[in-house]
Amino acid sequence: MILAHGVGTRGDLPVPVEYAAVAAGLVLVLTFVLLGMLWKSPRLTAPPPRAPLPGWWVALLRGVTTAAALAVIVIGVVGPPETADNLAPWAFYVTFWVGLVPASLLLGPVWRVLNPLRAVHAGVAWALRVDPERGVRDLPVRVGLWPAAVALFAFGWLELAAPEPADPRLVAACLTGYAVVQVGAATVFGRDWFAHGDGFEVWSTLLGSLSPLPRRNPLAGLEAVRPQPGLAAVVLVLLGTTAFDGLSRSALWTTRSVLWATIGLVGVTAAVVALWLLGTWRADPVRGDERAPLPVAFAHTLVPIAAGYAVAHYFSLLVFDGQKVVALLSDPFGTGADLLGTADRAVDYTVVGVGAIAAVQLTAIVLGHVVAAVAAHERAVRLFPPRVALRIQYPVLASMVVLTCAAVALVLAP
């Protein structure tokens, strides 16, 4: 079994893939038409900031996640060398990476609260007598979210192009190295670094903008996402890596070499970036020849698309391989223990049928693009007069239709 890749998700749709792709594209076009007819002016108001948890709650939760992260690293180093028997890669790729998506969509930016790197940084700053809030120098504004984009692309390469991405020793080494780099940067630039440089926290925060809790309108929460340098890059990297993951598991991709996987990952990500720029990079129709700030101003609309891709791509992985994590928890060091009574439990592939998996995949992709279309329309009517707002969305809509059809084809095609 190849970790970090969905299982049982190919050829599951009871209708031809091309019909599903065309139907998804038509739903998006119909949504755009209805928005143009019924949504003439801005309607969304950014919700107030979420009430922070009490400090002692945050400290307790981060203490738990710090202990869990340390345990995963230790198990990766001293546990069984075989991937199938070692908890570390399963906990990292399935419980953390895949589980972060539904947790953030439901509860909000959970990793900002749970992030063990923030706890480690607080301890390091105290030991070095460095102000944890400010560090030793300011982080330039132009940096924005670019470090997070780099971190997420590096993770994408590890997941999809590295020779043995699920090797327990490699997982432990990568987690340790990532922690050293992130905590070191936070020591220099202050704790706000994590909101810019930790790709996992940034991803969780963006997903959290779509959370309905507590009593929030997800669309309004998305509208509150602040345009900044690197925002589009973060989401485009996620879209590109997910698209390449789907391509690499299809019959169209037959090579498994590291070099070609790297070239493919870079190429697919570049194609997604080019498609987005084709849909957004143009002269300002109101102010003349200067470029309209559409790539950055509309970057938040990519978040629900990336969320839909993630749900579609990893749903079956979480449902099936998540059961493996429960089994390995009973014997984390491969000593023959059965601490939870689940060591001999096999993965039950009948929990969810292939038809249900396909339905979730198609719904997630279409819903993500529909939400993105609404968010794009809201931003357009805020920035431009009504007629211009519609006209300027035509290339954006075309880009979204292409992304929708490609996503359906990559996720569901054999």
PEWO-V453653 format. One line per field, one symbol per residue. burial: I if it has 24 or more other C-alpha atoms within 12 Angstrom, else O. A space follows every 50 residues. Layout:
burial: ???
This chain:
burial: OIIIIIIIIIIIIOOOIIOIIIIIIIIIIOIIOOIIOOIIOIOIOOIOOO OOOOOOOOOOIIIOIIOIIIIIIIIIIOIIIIIIIIIIIIIIIIIIIIII IIIIIIIIIIIIIIIIIIIIIIOIIOOOOOIIIOIOOOIOOOOIIIIIII IIIIIIIIIIIIOOIIIIIIIIIIIOOIIOOIIIIIIIIIIIIIIIIIII IIIIIIIIIIIIOOOIOIIIIIIIIIIOIIIIIIIIIIIIIIIIIIIIIO OOOOOOOOOOIIOIIIOIIIIIIOIIIOIIIIOOOOOOOOOIIIIIIIII IIIIIIIIIIIIIIIIIIIIIIIIIIIIIIIIIIOOOOOOOOIOOOOOOO OOOIOOIIIIIIIIIIIIIIIIIIIIIIIIIIIIOIOOIIIIIIIIIIII IIIIIIIIIIIIIO
